[in-house]
Amino acid sequence: CDAIIDGGFVLREVQFAGDDESSAEPKDEGRVFEFESFDELENGQTYIIEPSKEREDLKKFTGDRWRRLKVQIEPLLHVEANKALERMRRGSNLLKHTHYGFPHLRQFQLSDDRKRLVWYSGAKRKEDSVVQLDEVSEIRLGQTTPVFLHYRLPMLEHLSFSLVHGPKGSKTLDLTCKDEFEFDHWVTGLKAIFYHFKNRTISKEALLGHSKRFRKALDKQNVGIKLTKLPEVKEKGHVGLDDCIEIVAHTPQQLDTKLERLRERLKVMSQQVNRLDHHATAEHEVDVSMMIGTGPAYASVFVQDEDAQDEEMEIRRMHELVDQTTQVLQQARNELIALNQRQKSESSGSADNSAKAKKKENVACKHIDQLLWKAEVDLENVEDMYLRHIDNQRDTATPLSVTMADMNQRLSRAASDIEETFSKTLDGMRGWFR
């Protein structure tokens, strides 16, 4: 009935020429029933639904599926909202616009308690790179704020939005997403949180109204659209951030050099990040703070609980980015090896084949370049997060926590020295009996 009312369908009376449904054919002198004639349908007769011209006089009627789109519920109960929040907690690279200078990529992440939006910059303290989401007064789509107008990117306006916050809306956080999929998720999640903090309900239609994919589905009467299950395939003609970034073409030899340089940087950062993993060493350390009932030393570094939670989130994200960058560099390395092997096999060919091979090489080099660019961006994020994490620990540590952490470190070092001395002594005693 929803399909008939919403889509302009009719029922046609049919008969079967055979034993199965595929043999159904229009009945001689059979009737066609429109909406007003449904009370005349007869029991035992067979009808098929056929598309018909949508009737203007029936547009005011809404089927149950349309009605469900308009029902307002608690924002965080929407499936799309929860999927969006999960993605926001994992973090994304968003283009951040500023009053001064060019826009730049930053790693943005929703806190585990869904109260703060944080981003990472080695040049800023934590309090200067966080927005308390309960202080947001407006989510503004497009590029309309003074910050956006300072350096507009018209080709990416459909992927841009601003969070208006602070006293009387005095501040804005102005962001551009890399594609429409990321834009859909971030705006959906922020809308849900915004309405949640305002103690307001919201319908699915209003929650997803910013999404072009959602509006396009409604135009096609696809009321049961589920954005979370749609494949993230870029449509022809859609402009994203990647299309606006010009990457200089490199030769395979230059790519190999760049790859090795990034691998060395990654190796250094991986070692530094592993030292921050308190959980990995907790079992081998003597933690004095546990003896006096104040909890783990790393948790007492910060005065507020939310700071400790954010520290855990930052460390977890750094590990994820290191693993992600490792995978991207491995993929780039595999493609570079395949490219070099293909070059050797195609070195002795005709002029036409050489031209085709050169074209394939350029395409392959461009893709490897994009992989290396992505890896470099994530690696810079890890470096910024690490620097801010270290600076934050140094600035916020209390004398007691510093003392306990230092004592913990000294005890661990002393235990290692004792173990090493004992091992050497044991080796010496074994020599006596040879």
N, C-alpha and C positions, 0 to 999 in steps of 0.2 A: 504493500500500500504506500509506503514511503516513496518507492521508486515511481509509482504512478502519479502521486501528487507532486513530488519534487521535480521530476524529469520530463513531464509531458508524455506519459504512456497511455495506451489503451489496451483493452482486452478483446481479442478476436476469437470467435467461436470456431473450433476445428473438429475434424474427425480423423480417425486412424484408418489408413489403407492397408496396414499390416498389423503385426503383433507387437511391435516395439514403438517407442516414442518418436523415433526418427522418421516414421511413416506418417506423422501428423501433417495434414494439409487443410487449407481453409475449407470450411463446410459450404456446400452449395446454399446460396441464399442465407449464409450465416451472418449473424449480426456482429457489429463492432460496438462495444460498450465503453462509453466515457464515464467520467467520475460520477455524474448524476444518475447513471443507469445501473449502478452496482447492485441496487436492491432487486433488480430484475434477473440477476444471475440464477441459473437453475441448478439444483442438486443433480449430480450424475453427469452433467455436461463437462466438456473439456475446453479450456481457454488458454491461449498463449498471450504473453505480454509483448506488445510491439511499440517501438518508439513512435512518438507523434510530435507535432508541433507544440511547443510549450505555450500554455494558455495564460494570458496576462491576468485573467480574472482569478486564477488559482495561485498566483504568486504570494498572496497574503496568507495562504495556508502553509504551515510548516510541519513536516513529518517529525517523527520522534528523534531521528538522528540529528536533524537540524536543531531541535529543541535542546538536545543534550549539549550542543556546542555553546548554547547561551546560558546554561545553568551555572551559577556562580558558586564556587566552593573554596575551601581553604587553599591558598596558592600552592603549598608544599605537598598537596595530595595529588596534583596533576602528575601523570607519568612523565610527560615531557619535561616538567620542571626538575624532577629528581634525576633524570638522565643528564640534563644540562648541568646540574650542580656537581654530579660525579665528574664530569669532564672539566669543570672549572677547578675542582680540587686537585686534579692532575696537573693543571697549569698549561698555559699557552703563551706563545710569543705574539704580543700585540704591539702595534705601532703607536707610540706615545708622542703626542704633540705637545710642544712647549711654547712659552712666550718668546723665548730666544732660541735661535738656531733652528736646525732642521729636525724633523721628526726622527725618532730612533726606536729600534726594537728593544723591548724589555720583556722579561719573563713575568707574567702575572699569574696569581694563584689565589684561590679562595681558601680562607682558613678552615680548619677542620670543623670548627663550631659554627661556620657560616656567618660570622659576625664581621669579618674584616676582609678587605681586598688588598693584598700586598703585592708589591713589585720589588725587584731587586736591582740595585745600583751600587757599585763599589764606591761611588762618590757621595752617597747620601746615607744618613742615619735612618734607622728603622722608622722613627716617628715622622720622618719627612717623606716616607714612601709607603704610606698605608692610608686607606680610607675606611672609617668606621661606617658600615653600611646602614646602621640605624640613623645616621645623620644625613643620609641622602634625601634630598627634597624633590628631585626630578630626574627622570631618565629621558634625555633629549636625543632624538635620532637626527642623523645628518651632521652637517658641519656649519653650525650657526653661532657658536660661541666666539668671543673675541680671540681666544687662542687658535681656534680653527681658521678664523678669518685672517689671522696673521700669516699663515702659510697654508693655503687651501690646496687640496688634492681633489679636484672635481671628479676625476675618473673613479675615485674610491668613495665618493660621498654616500653611496648606497651601503657601504660597509662600515660607516662611522657612527659613533654615538658619544654622548657626554654624560657623565655623572655630576649633577649639580649638588654640592654639599657645603658644609661649613655654616657659620652664622649668617642668616638671611641669604643663603645661596651665594656667598661671596667667592667660592672656589669651584673650579670645574676640573674634572679628570677627563681628558679628551683622547679617545682611542679609535684606532682603525683596525679591523680584523683582516686576516689574509684572504678569506673567501666567504661566500654566503653561508656555508655550513657552520663555520666558526661564529659568524655574526648571529645566526639563528640561536645557537646554544648560549652564547654569552648574554644576549639581550633577554632571552627566555628566563635564564637563571636569575639575572638581576631583577627582572620584573617580579618574579615569584618572591624573592627576598624582600623587595621594596614593599609589596602589598602585605607580606607577612608581618613586617615590622609596623606597618600602619594599621594592623588588625582589620584588614579589608579582604573581602573575597574577590575572586576574579574568574571569569568564564574562560573556557578553552579558546573561544574565538578572540577574546581580548588578549589573552596570554601570547598567542601565536600570530596576532594580527600584523606584526612587523615582518613576517617571513613571506618572501615572494613565492616560495614553493607552496606554502600553505594557502595563500590567496589564489594561486594558479589552480590548485586542486579544487578549491571551492567553486571557482568559475566553471570547472568541468563537472560539477555536481558530485565530486568525490568527497562526500561528507565524512567518511570513515578514515580519512587520511591519517597516517601515523608517521610523523616526521622522523621518529627515532629508528624506524625500520627501513627508511628509504636509503638506497645506496648513495654515497657521497661522490657522485660523478659530475664533473663540471660540464655545464651545458655550453654549446657553441655560442660564442659572442659575449659570454659573461667575463667581465674583467675583474681580476683579483690582484692582490699585492704582488705576487710572483711575476705578473705580466708587466709590472711597472719598474721592476728592478733589472737594470742592465748589467749583465755579467760579461766581463771581458773574456774573449776566447783565448784559451791556452792550448799549447801543444801537449801531446802525451808526456813528453819529458818534463815540461813545466808542471803538469798535474801531478806527476810522480814526486817531484820535489816538494810541492805544496802538501801532498798527502803525508809525506814523511815528517814534515814540520809540524803538522797537526797531530800526528801520532805521538810525537815527543811531548807536545804540550799536554795532550790527554794523559800520558803516562805520569807526568808530574802532578797534574790535578787529581788523578785517581789516587795517588799515594797520599796527598794532602787531605782529601776527603775521607779516606779510610781512617785517618788519625782522629777524625771527629766522631767516628762511630763509637759512641760510648758503650753500646750494647755488646759490641764485639769483644771488648776488653774487660767488661764488667766482671766476668767470672774469674779473671786472673788478678784482679786488683783488690787490695785491702781498703775498703771504703770506711774511713773513720766516722763519716756522717751517719752511716747506718747504725754504728754502735751507740750514738747519742740520740738516736730517734728523730733525726731531721730529714731523713730521706736521702736519695742518691745525690751526690755532690753536684752533678750536672744539672739537676732539677732545682737546686737551691741557688744557682747563679743569678736567677732573675727574681725580682720581688713579686711580680704578679704571675698567676698561673697561666694566663693566656700567653705570656712571653715564653714560658717553658714549652707550651704546646706549639707555638710558632717555631721555636728552635728545632723541635723534633720534626716538624713539617719541612723545614728548610733542609735539614740533613737528609731526610728521606728523598726530597726532590733532587738534591744534588746527586745522590746515588743513582736515581732514575735517569737523570740527564747524562751522567757518565756512561751508564749502560747503553742508553739510546745513541749517544755519540759513537761509542765503540762499534755498534751494529752498523751505523751509517758509514763509518770509515771502512769497515770490512766490506760492505757492499761496493763502495767506490773502488777499493783495492781489487776486488774480484772482477769488476767491469774493466778496470784498467789493464789487468793481466789478459783478459779476453781480447781487448782491443789490440794489445801488442802482438798477441799470437795471430790475430787476423791480419795484421799488417804484414807479418813475415810470410804468411801463406799467399797473400795477394800481391807481393812485391814484383813478381815476374808476370805481368799481364799486359793486355792491349791498352791503347790509349783510352778507349771507351770504358773499359773495366777500371782503369786507374781513376778516371773521373768519378765513376760511381762509388769506388772505394773511398775516395777523398770526401765525397758527400756524406757517406756513412760515418766516416771518421769524425767529421765536424759535428754530426748529430750526437754521436757517442761522447765526444769531448764535452759538449754542452751539458749533457745529462750528468756526467761525472762532476763537472764544475758546479752544478746546482747542488749535488750531494755534498760536496766539500763546503759550499757556502752554508748550507743548513748545519753541517757539523760545526763549522766555525762559530756560527751564531749561538748554538747550544753551549759550546765550549766557553765562549765569552760570558754567557749567563752563569755557568758554574764558577768561573773566576770572580765575577761580581758578587755572587752569593757567598762565596768563601770569604772574600775580603770583608764584606759587611758583617758576616757571622763573627769573624775574629775581632773586628773593631767593636762590635756590640758586646761581646764577652768582656773585652778589656774595659769598656766604659761602664758596664752595669754590674760588674762583679763586686760583692761586698767584701770587707776585710776577712770575715769569718770564712766565707766560701773560698776565697783565694788561699787562705791558710790551709784549709782542709784539702783543697785540690793539690796544693804544693806538697803537703804531707803525704797524700795518697801517692803522688808521683815519686817522691823520695823513697817511700816504702817499697814501691814496685821496683824501682831501680836497685835498691839494696837487696831485694830478693833475687833479682837477676844476677847481681854480682856474687852473691853467696852460692847460687846454683853453678855459676861458671867456675868459681874457685874450687868447689867440691868436685866438679867434673875433672878439672886439671889434676887435683890431688889424687883422685881415683886412677887416672891414667898413669900417674907417676908410680903409684903403688903396684900397678899391674906390671910395670917394667922391672920391678925387683925380682919377679918370679920367672922371667924369661930366661 
